[in-house]
Amino acid sequence: GRLGARDEVALLLRKGWDAYASVNMARLQAVARLGLWDEVAEAIEASAEDVARELALAFLVARGGGDVDALCEFFEHDDDDVKRVAFFAVAHEPELAARCAEALVEAVSTERDDDVAPVLAQAVGAAGLPVVEPLVELLESDSWETKMYAAAALGYVGEPAAEVAPALIARLDDDDYDVKREAALALTAIGR
């Protein structure tokens, strides 16, 4: 078979749950995109982890057009790994991110953990939310990854982020190449 064939992609879920929650979510997304819902349901049932099963199910229900509330509840979970996977899920599904807008705005206004903030900034950017000040605060992080994704998200905001151009200009002198690049791209996107 060729890479990406339905049967081969379905094998992703038959391998069992990975130690990394983001790997499991990526597997679910790949199979769901192909419409292999029976395989997805089977994998969720086979999960030994209650939290992983609940998160995967909430993602699939929301992705299928159902209620997003159950998925958004994971944005406030006590476990950073769970929060990261929830943000990862919506960051890679822009339509879903837009439906979770209110919960994302709340999360980006309060979350400052550098293990979670980068993927949260990705989700905010994917939703195209006009959230500016919390993203500017993330530009001050010690984490290059948090700064990079915050700058990228400000670029997605576009013109409403023009008022914070000085914060992006300051990131042009950052020690990290990726932060500088994303700051420059954001400035271009907001017209500065």
Summary of the structure (lengths in Angstrom):
residues: 192
radius of gyration: 17.6
end to end distance: 49.0
largest distance: 52.6
contacts: 633
relative contact order: 0.08
helix: 72%
strand: 0%
